[in-house]
Amino acid sequence: MGAIIVQEISLFAPPLAFVLVLGAAACLSLVMSRLAMRKESQAPGTTMPYACGEDLPTHLIQPSYAKFLPFAIFFTILHVVALIIATLPSATAASVTLAVIYILVAVVSLCALYRR
């Protein structure tokens, strides 16, 4: 006959710990929502955007990320290269070669990013 294997359930098992912490957070949220002060009514204009006391025409606001994205990609490339180089094992020829390759790829990527 087959033997029944009984596994010990630990409170530190990731799925069980997740469910326990999720339940504790839900209970805490419920208790705190009951204790929270509630506003009787909202003041007019509290949901409007602040524009230094001026009326803000919301139909004219169109933010552009054209100048932001190259900087975001620049920092992403540099941080990934720094992370890879920092976590390579030291003092081996293969790791030095790999670090040089990553640096060269980063330089080529940055040149392609900022070419005009």
N, C-alpha and C positions, 0 to 999 in steps of 0.2 A: 504494500500500500504506500501511498505517497505521504511524506512527512509534511506537516503544516509548519511553515516558517513564520514565526511571529517577530515582527520588527518593532523595536522600541521607538516610540514617537517622542521626539525631543521638542521642547518649546523653541529651540533655536533652529529648527528646520526652516529653511527659507519660505516655503508656502504657508506654513502654520504661523510663523512670525509675522508675515505680511498680513494675514487675515486678522491676527490679534491686534496689530498696530492700527490697521484700518478700522476695526471695530472700536478701539479706544479713541481714535481721532473722531469718529462719527459721534460717539457718546459725548466727548468733550465739546464738539461743535454744537450739539443739541442743547447741552446744559448752558453753554455760553450764549447761544442765541436767545434763550429764555431770560437770561440775566441782563442782556444788552439793553441800553436805553433806546427807546424808539422816539423818533421825531413825530410830533403830532401833525405837522404839515411842513412842506418844503417851501422855503422862501422863493419868490420868483427870480428867475435868472440863475439858479444854482446849477442847472444843467447846461447852460450856455458856455461856450469857450471864452476865456479871458483874453481881452485884447487891449489892456491898458485903459479901460473905460470907454473904448470906442466900439461902435457896432461893427462886427466882423462879418463881411460878406462871405458866407461859407461856400457859395457856388464858384468863387474865384480862386479858392485855395486848391492847388494841385501840386503836392510835393513831388520833387524829382530826385531819384536816387542815382542819377547819372554820374555825379561827382563822388558819391559815397561808395559805390560798389568797387571801383578800382582799389581804394584804400582798404576795404574789407577783404578783398581777395589777396592783396599784398600782405596784410597781417596774417591771413590764414596760411599762405604759403610759407612765410617765415616761421610761424609757430609750429607748423607740422615738421618742417626741416629741423628746427631746434629740438623738438621732441624726439625725432628719430635719431639724431646725432647724439643727444644726451643719453639715450637708452641703449646705444650700441655698446657691446663689450669692449673694454679698452685693451690696448697693446696687442692687437692682432692685425696682421696685414690685411685680412679680409674686411675687418671693420673700418680700417683707414680708407681702403678702396671704396667701400660702400659710402662712407661719409663724403668723400670727394665727389662721388657720382651724384649724391643727393644735392650737394652744393652747386654742382654744375647744372643740374636740372632746374634748381631754384633760380639760378642766374638767367638761364634761357627762358624760364617761365616769366620772370619779372621783365625781361627785355621784350617778350611778346606782349605782355600786359600793357606796357607803357610805350609801345612803338607808335609812331605818328605817320 
